[in-house]
Amino acid sequence: MENKFDCHTHQQQPINGIRNFHQQQKQAFDDYALPCSVGLHPWFVDAQNWQTDLHWLQQAAQQPKVVALGECGLDALRGADLATQQQAFIEQLQLAQQLRKPLIVHCVRRFNELIAIAKKHNTKQVTPIIVHGFNNKASVLHSLLNEGFYVSFGAALLQQNSAAAKALCLTPLNRVLLETDDSTASIEQIYQQAATLLQLNVADVVQQIQQNWEQLVDNS
Ligand SMILES: [Zn+2]
């Protein structure tokens, strides 16, 4: 069986993929030896203490096991005020640029602000950005693709007629990634569903996504 690349997961230890750690998981991050991502999650960014966490991240992110920064980003429904979230996000974007590692982004109802930051920091030229857990409408998808973003899809694909399922079919295959995130679905189920929606063989999807990840790392 091929190893299906899981771009972003919290729960499993992926056979092939990226386990994510945030600022409230410092010990678990230290104890983990396999490829992972680390970032300041916007839910846990607070106006008083986030810079302390940023110092920790600046060290942590240099470790070779850290293959991407994040998840970080903007969330209109949870976490600190927008200005603080933006500052924390920009710091992490710049850190990803310095370290030449891709950035995994969490974005809830802040896509305009995300795109404005990406434009201002010229990310198209510098850092590959993956918007994870995409489940939004086509107009949002197109504005992300125009900025050169990669888009990662997860368990929302399993829901009938989800926005994610429609968006997957509108995304150029070389910009697609797949993930389990915090769902209980397996990466096999996600790949199977993506293949069904795209009318492709699972093996072709596996190969394409692996190639996308490798290219993304090369471009960092
Ligand atoms: Zn996540």
Residues whose N, C-alpha, C, O or C-beta is under 5 A from the ligand:
A	BS01	ZN	D181
